[in-house]
Amino acid sequence: MRDFLRWLRTIPPERFVLALLVAVALGTWGGVAAWWPRPLTVTVFAVGDGDAVLVQAPGGKAVLYDGGSRDGAEVGPRVLVPNLLLRGVKHLDAIIVSHPDSDHINGLPAVLDAVRVDTVLESGVPCDTGTYAHLEAEMRRHHVPSQTVRAGDRLNLGGGATLAVLAPGAQLISGTDSDTNNNSLLCRLDYGASHLLLTGDAEEQEEHAAIAAGADVRAQVLLVAHHGSRHSTGEAFLAAVRPALAVVSTQVGQLNGLPSPDTLTRLRHARVRTYRTDDNGQVTLTTDGTHWNVATYRQ
């Protein structure tokens, strides 16, 4: 101890003060870094006429909501897998299949081949298409279990982020023009005061049913249902959600009439700032639990 004190006296005062200031600054920054909230990131991939949304939670968990495109079966290996790996995603805690239409699932077999997947969450709506049968076969080959979820189920993403299933309810909707669309998994992503609504291909029948059931659909960000179809995103639903931002996943050139001018007009009248994957390319939304930031990227 005596030797240490003797050595300490040899240090010039100005260096001692500088070292002390550096130590205090490092300690303070370490405390700030530990307190500062980590962001939640939602990436809407530009897959054309389809849907694929990656959620990366602040605690490190990752969830893929849908993954397909009517524009081509190569969406898996050419779009989804490279983008997942680019974001460091080699493990998905869950894949959520909003509903089993091919433009929402035909890229998922390639994802199962490329990254480890813990589980697949589904609405349980019956489907006998070849595309869905192929996905089920790939799930069995990779030993990935599936689970049916309904309104009231919640997925804890860690770090304060959760995913709440709002629809369908215990009884599936039937008797509509598209029961498959109207039983899409309607999910709200929550992180602090930030909320984002995922809607699959829900049409107005499911929108009305969710509101009638008392679902809290309020969210600052709306991922517009059914690629902007005129049969979705009705005025009553927009009034209930009250979004400030919206994202439409759709095909370049409106070759299939989507997004509908009627839907775009409703969004405009509700003063919702709208992004489109055909115009803006990939859309990335980040939040610290309070504010949303938007970045776009065209390849």
Beta strands, then each sheet from edge to edge (+ up, - down):
strand 1: 40-44
strand 2: 50-56
strand 3: 62-69
strand 4: 91-92
strand 5: 94-96
strand 6: 116-117
strand 7: 120-122
strand 8: 146-148
strand 9: 154-158
strand 10: 161-167
strand 11: 186-191
strand 12: 194-198
strand 13: 221-223
strand 14: 245-248
strand 15: 273-276
strand 16: 282-287
strand 17: 292-297
sheet 1: 8+ 7+ 5+ 3+ 2- 1+ 16- 17+
sheet 2: 4+ 6+
sheet 3: 9+ 10- 11+ 12- 13- 14- 15-
end
